[in-house]
Amino acid sequence: MELQEELAILKGSAHLRQRKELRFQFIEDHRSEFRVEKMCSVMQVSRSGFYKWRKAMPSELELRKAKVLERVAYYFHDSEGRYGSPKITQLLRKEGVGISERTVGNYMKELGIQAHIEQSLR
């Protein structure tokens, strides 16, 4: 029984090669399926580390990223999906946000949005 439980947890064994934060997120996502104690053991992390991670407040960088993601999504939808990373970067810089075009492009990819370029009719 115990071995079967461990094997079920390890089906997604790619998580063992991930950063601790991702392993903690996996444990959090599967708490209803398996015992936390068993998952921590299988994932090679401490229970205290997991609970400390759960209590931790988001860092300044995470808060800033969340705010920028919100603004990127706003500008994209406000432009009816026409603006790409160069234009959105320009608008964010006007707001006083120091950010590169590449970062905006990565955020857009993370959000699953892409500019639609309409070709003019001749």
N, C-alpha and C positions, 0 to 999 in steps of 0.2 A: 504494500500500500504506500509506504513512504517513498520507495524507489519510483513508483509510478507518478507520484506527486512531483518529485524532483525532475523526472523526465518531461512532464507536462510543462513545468516552468522553463526548462532548458530548450523547449522547442524554438524559442526565440533566442538561441544562444549567442546571436550576434551582439546582444546587449552586454555580454561579459567583456567584450573588447571596447566598449564605449566608455566615455568619461563617467565619473561617479554620478554626476547630476542626471545623466540619462538613465543610469541604472536605478537611481532613486525614483525617477519619473515612471519607469516601468513598474516598479513595486507599487507606487501610488495608484497607477492605472489598473492593476490587477489585485488590489486588496480584497475585493469581494470574492475572488476565485480561490485564492491561496492565503495561507497564514503568512503574516509579515515576517515572523521569526524564520520560517522555512525559506522564504524568498531571499531574505538577507543572507542567510547561510549559503544558498545556492549561487547568489550573485556576488558573493565575496565582499560584502559590505557589512558594517556594524549596524545593529538596530539603533543604537544611540545616534549614530551619524544620520540615519534615515529620519529619525524624529527631529533632530536638530535642523535638517534640511527642510522639513515640513513647516517648522516654526519660523524659519528665516524670512526676514522682510526683503522685498526686492531691492536690488542695488540701485544706485543712482543711474548707472548705465542702462539697466533694464527699464527703469521708469522713463528715461529719455527716449529709448528706442520705442517704447509703447506710444509715447506722445508723437514721435515722428511718424510711426506707422499710421497712426490715426490721421495725421495731416496729409500724408501721401495718398491714403485712400480717399480723403475728402477732395483733394485737388483732382484726382483721377476721375471720380464720379461727377464732380462739378463740371468738368470739361467734357462730360458724356463719353469718356473713354478715349479721348483724342490725345491727351498729353502723355508724353513719354518721360523718361528720366531726365533728359536735359531741361525741359520746360519746368517740370516739378522741382528740380534742384534750384532753378532760378527763382521760383516763387518762395521756396523755403528759405533761401538766402535773403530775400527781401524781408522775411519775417525775423531775420536775425539768427537763423539756425545755421551753424557751420557744418556743412555736410558735402561730401563729394558725390558726383554724378554716379559713380560706380556703386556707392552705398545705396543710393536711391534705387538704382536698378536692381540690386540684390533684394531690397525690401519689397519692391514690386513683384519680383519673382516669388518671394516668400508669401506674399498676399495672393498670388495666383492671378495677377492682373497684367495686361499687356496692352499697349496703345494700339488703336486701330487706325491705320492710315487710309483715308478715303482718297481714291484716285479721281482726279477731275475727269469729267466726261468731255470728249472732244467733239 
